[in-house]
């Protein structure tokens, strides 16, 4: 029998295994999955060969592999070669990165195998995300986005969701703010949810107001819905309808909305405007960020967490005080000075 792994079938089996069983972490799940395969490998080889042939003869488009018919029981199925599924999918990283370096973006590489592996890695990440294995999901989505900067598969939203649910604020902010997020309802919604979680309600309200500025369907939808989440999978590609874009934005934080904790705040935001002066005050702080943090964007979260937003904030302290902050060194201080910051004498 040829040593040929059929990834479509393996992912379907792995998916069914996670759904049928309850594991606290992906390592335990994978160990049991491989054990299950190993125990049946010698007794049901004909059944597996038939299944493999059926899968290999499937002429449908690759995008439809997620619709592979569900199985009745993982115990009745067989994998002809026991191996770490995640490793097999992720080991193509080198090939993908080489392609990205060569062309600038995998999305423009005319290589069916590379694009297929990219879709499979994206699918595996989505599976981990639905099973709450967020760190594993982050590994998959980060790889896809790294080698596909144009984000052909809209991975940034799922990666942002994984960061949010993992309480990885620094990574979330870095991801969101690397895009033109003030024109993107879903990215703004991730920030709203993050700051509600952190207890920074004024800032959460500010970002909610930013969504209202670009989409007049937001308030209407949240007031008309008991829970404003459409659980039907949607893609943000070509979502021209404003209501569809609002629904997709809520889907990026679906678990929080379903608990009603964040929904209560958002209903308040929808029906109570942030005072104009408060909005301007917060907005001014972020305008200052762009100016004084140029070249040290990766340090913004450190300063924000310590109350430094504007030139005036820095003018109240001396350089020694700022150098006491973890992660801040002389080079950062010099960059701030170059950007127009003046410290207390």
N, C-alpha and C positions, 0 to 999 in steps of 0.2 A: 504493500500500500504506500502510495506516495506520501512524503512528509510535507503536506500542504495544509496550512491552517486557514480555515475559512472565517474571516473576521466577522462577517455579518452574522453567522450562526453563533459564534462564540459570544458576541455582545448580547444577542437575544437570550442565550442561556444564562449569562451573568445577570442580565436584567431580571429575568424570571426568578432567579435564585434570590436576589435581594428582596424582591417583592414577597416571595413566599416565606422568607425567614426574617427574623428580627435581630440585627447585630448592632452593637454599640460603636464599632469602628470597622473600617474597611479592611484592616489587616486580618481580623478574625473571620470576616466574611470570605475573604479570598482564600484563607487557609482551609476553611470548610468546603468551599467550592471545589478546590483542587483535590481535596481528599475524596469528595463525592465522585468526582470524575475518575480518580485513580481506582476506586473500589469496583467500578463497573466496566472498566476499560476492556477486560478480557472476556466478559460474558455476553456483551451485546454489540459486538463489532459489526455484525451485518446490519443491525438497526441504524447504527451511526452512519455506515457507508451509504445507506439509502437516503438518509437525511442530508448528508453532505452532497450527494448527487443532485437531490432536489434543489438544494440551495445554489449549487454551482450552475444549474441549468436555468436559473431565474434570470430572464432577459429584461426585467424591468430596470428603469433608471436607478442609478446608485442612490439618488436622493430618497428612494422609497424603501431602503433597507430597514427603516424603523417600523415598517408595516409587515414585517415577516410574521407569519401566523404564530400566535402564542402557543406555548406548550402546556400540557396538562400537569406535568410534574417533573421537576429537575432530576428526580431519582430514576426516571425512566430514560433519561438521555445519556449520551456518551460522547466524550471528547477523545479523539484518537491520540492526542498528545497533551499531557498535563504540563501546563506552563503558566507563567505569570502573565495574564492578559494585559495588564497595565503596561508591563515592561515591553511586551511585544509591540504595542501600539506606540509607546513613547520612544523606543529605541531609534526610530526614523528621524529623530530630532536633528542629527547631524546632516542628513540628506536634505531636510527641509531648510535648514539654516544656510547650507551651501547654495541652494536655489535662490533663497532670498537675497543673499549677498550678490549673486550673479545678476539678478534682474531688478532688485530693489523691492520686490514684493511678490510673494508666491501667487497672489491673485492673478498675476499676469503671466504665470508660467504655464506653458502648454504641455503639461505632464499629467496624464490621468492618474498615475500611481501616487504622485505627490498630493494632488488635490483630493484623491480618495482617502489617503491617510489623514489629511487635514480634517476632512469631514468626520472620519471615525473618531479622531481625538476630540473633536468638538462634541460629538455624540456621547462619548464616554464622560466628558466633563458635565454634560447635561444630566446624565444618569447619576453621577455623584452628587450633583446639586439637589436633585429631587430626593435623594436619600439622606441629605444633610451631612454628607462627607465633604465639608466645605474646603478643607485644605487640599484634598485630592482634586476637587473641581478646579481650584485655583491653579494647580500645577498644569492641568490640561488647557484651560483657557489662556493662561499666560503664554504657553507654548504656541498656541494657535495665533494669538495676537502678535507675538514676537516675530513670527515669520510671515505674518500677513497683516502688515500695518494698516492697509486700507480697510481692514475689518470687513471682508466680504461676507462673513457669517454673522455679523452683529454681535460678536463675542463680548464687546465692552460692557454691555448691559448685564450679561450673566456673570461676568467677572466682578463687576461692581456689586452685584447682589451677594456674591460669595464673600467679598470683603466686608460688606455691611453685616451679614449674619455671623461673621467670624470676629466682629468687633475690631477690625483692622483699619482704623480711621486714617492713619497716615497713608496707607496704600490706596484707600478709597479716594481720598482727596487728590492724591497725585494722579490717579487714573482719570477722574472726572475732569480735573482742571487742565488736562492735556488736550481736551477737546473744546470746541466752542459751546460749552455747556449751557450758557444762558439763552441758547436758542433750541435747547433740547429738553423737552418735558420730562423724559425718563431719567436723565442724568440729574436734573434739578430735584426730582422726587427722591432720588437716593440721598441727596444732601438733606432734604427736609426730614427724612426718616432718621438719618444719622444724628442730627442735632436734637430731635425729640428724644431719642435714646439717651443722649448725653445730658439731657436736662437743660440744654441751651434753647429755650423756647423762643426768645426774640429772634435768634438767628434762623431757627426753623421757620418761623413766621415770615422772615425776610425772603427766604428762598421760595416759599409758597407764593408770596406776592410776585416773585419773578416769573413763576409759571403763569399766574393770572395775566401778566402783562403780554405774554405771547400766545395764550390760548383762552379765549373767552368761554369755552365749554367746560372748564374745570369746575367752577362753582355750581353751574347748572347740574352737572353730572353727580357731584358729591351730595348735593341736596336732594337729588331724585333717587338716590340709591341707598338701601339699607347698608349694604357693603359694596363699595364701588369697584369690585374686582371681577373681571370677566375671566373665568378659569379656562376658557378655550385658548389654546396656544395661538399667538399671533406673532408676526414678524414686523419689525419697524420699517422694513424696506418699503418704500413707496406708500407710506401711510399719509395720504394727503388730507383725509378727513380729520378734522380737529378732535372730534369725539373719539375716534379710533386711537388717536395719539394719546389722549388722556387715559383711556382704558389701558393702553400698553404701559403707560407710566406707572399706573397703580399695580400692574402685574410685577414690576421689578421689586416691589416690597410686599408681595401678596401675603406672606406669613404674618407680617406685623399688622396688616390691615385686618386679617381674619381674626386676630385676637381682640380687635376693637380698641386696643390701647392707643394706637396712632390715629385711628379713624376719629376718635373723639376730639383730639387736638385739631385735626384737619378740618373737621366740620366747624370748629370755632374759627379757624383761620379763614374759612370760606365766607363766613358771615360777619367777620370783624376785621376791618382793614387795619394793617399796621399803621400807626400814626405817621403822617408824612415826614415829620422831623426825624422820627426814629428810623424810618426807611432811608432817608438821606444820610443820616449819621453812619449807619451800617454800610451803605453803598459807598460812601466816601472812604471808609476804611479799606475796602477792597480795591478802590481806584488807586489808593496810595500803595497798596501791595505791589501792583504792577510796576510802579516806578521805583520804589526803594529796595525791592527784593530781586531786581533783575540780575540774573547770573547766579543766584543762590536760591532758586525756587524750591529746591529740595529741603531747605531749612525753614520754609514758611510755617510749617506746622509747629515747630519748636517755639518760634516767636509768638504765634497765635495762642498756643497753650499757656504762655506766660504773660499774656496781656499786651504784647507789642504789635500794634497795627499801623501806627502812623509815625511820622517824624517827631511829632510832639511827645509820643510815648517814650521814644529813645532820648529825647532832650531832658527827660526827668531823671535819668540814671547816667552813671559814668561807664566807661568801657570795662572796668574791672567787674562791675555788676553783671554785665552781659556775658563776659567770659566765664562766669560761674555756671552758666547754663550748660547742661550736658549736650554735647554735640556741636558746640560753638567754639571756634578757634580764632586765631589772629587773622587768617585769610578771610574769614567771614566778616570780621570787623572792618578790614580794609575795603572789602567790597561795599559794605554799607556806607562807609565814608565817601567812597567814590560815587555812590548813588545819591549823595546829598544829605546823608544823615549826620547830624551834629549831636555829640554827647555832652552831658553835663560836665563842666570843668571841675 
